[in-house]
Amino acid sequence: MFPINETMGQYSELFMLLAAGTYTVAFIAFAWDLAKSSKMLRAVDLRAAELAAAEAGRVPVGAGVGASSAAVDRADSDVAGPVGRAERPSSSSAHAAAGNASGIGGTADGAMRYSAERRAPARVAVALTVLGVAIHAAGVITRAIGSGRVPWGNMYEFLTTGAFVVVAVFLVVLIKRDLRFLGTFVVGLAIIMLVAASVAYWTPVGHLVPALQSYWLIIHVSIAVMSSALFTLTFAMSALQLVQSHRQKTIAAGGTDKLGFMRLVPSALSLENLSYRINAIAFVGWTFTLMFGAIWAEKAWGRFWGWDTKEVWTFVIWVVYAGYLHARATRGWTGTRAAWLSIVGYLCVVFNFTIVNQFFNGLHSYSGL
């Protein structure tokens, strides 16, 4: 057993504090990007409306009808043009007008591809997030060195490591898809997790209790952390889906668009489809979490299943997400119902980690509190 290095533990806490500070600045930059881009999009809409009004008098009636239909068709397949195309008046005007005509309200590309437009605040936010995750990684590593083991033996370590994985997964996905609209929510959740870890769940560096001194800790908990990180992303997307769905219905009914920043967010359907795919991957991971936990229980306590509170809630989470996937795939539960099921599943994850660990006694009471 490795000796405890308290100095490395102190360095770890310092790195966690610096990471939280860096994430806070990144959070502000992501919010600034949403606000600035919202104003830019409003200016694009005004310009598009002026051009459309000017061209209406020059286009024959028959041709105008055909052009409008084609524009709407294009909007349905590629929801609305990115902000960067505003420099080309004719193209951006058609896309903006088509987006509003289709009731989408000028949302981002449904495929979540990067546009040619360079959003300076978003680039700054991503750069700060990369810096923050590097500092965060140093905090996790120094905690591991200080304790001489993997750093997820209690709630403090699980939260700090979980926050790191959430942000790291977000940055990896950013390589292929423009999910910068999620930055405010993902980084915000990471800040909440780090603050909660430091304020409510802080635990000094120490050795593991005997039951956790097993290689199954690495296998079981690492998969649980990764699955929880993916569930966190889908929670943010499901919440945005509900907001976007309400906004789209308001616009379709002729109401005023009061959430201009949501134009950077893809349509509710696009969010739902991506959330479903990520939840499917996370569900597989959670299935392995449940299976490996049962195997570990047999090694540690001589039984695969004992109806311990933690075991029960891990199974409840599995059932909720299984119901979500089944209902959406075979029962047609789409739209807001699917989003709410995804959110309920994540709330069960949070309940399992917080309430169950703190207030329910059992064989899994390793919170460190």
C-alpha angles and dihedrals in degrees: 000000000000119000118250114258106204093182091062088047090056091048088051092055090049091051090049090053092049091047091052090050092049091047089052092056089046089051090055091048092051090049090048090052091053092049095044095045090048091058091046092052091051089054090050090052092051091050091047091051091051092049092046091052091048093049094045092077094051100046119081115245095245093047091047092057092051092047092051092050091050091049092052091048090052090049092053092053098040101022099216140334120269120255092252092069090067088094088070103061101195096049097042092044092055092049095046093048091046091050092054093043091055092052093244094111098223100303122177125273111297091223089057093228124162117259127215091251114105110220103199098197091050092050090050090048093052092047090051090047090053089050090047094051090049090054089043090053089053088054093051093046095048089049088054092048092047093052096035093230143067108305102239107083098118141019094274092055094042091052096046093045091043092052089051093051092047092055093040092053089048091054092047091053089049089067091072105019132042100237094150088123085071093054096093092052099040096045090042091055090048090054091050090050093050093046091048090049093052098041106033107019107030111148126178120242110278147142124283121260111256095257090059096049094102138105086240088074089068094047100040101040097039091057091044091052093049092048091048090051091054090047088053091056092049090047090057091047093048091051090050089047091059092049093046092047091053090047093050092050091049092052092045089053091054095257128143119272103236095168103066094161089065088073087082089057119083121245121287090253093053091049091048094051094050092044090052093052093048092046089053090056092045091049091058089052092049090050089057089046089057094044096047090045090057092049091049090049090055091051093047104035105015097249135082096216131019106162092249111170093248092049091049094051092046087056091045090056090050091051093049094051091042088054090048093052093043095046093049096043100043109012100046095243098160135144120026094353091060091046092052092049090053090050092048089052091054092047087055089053090052092046091050092052100042114024097030094047094047107036107026120074118217146118090291096058096126099129092124091228 
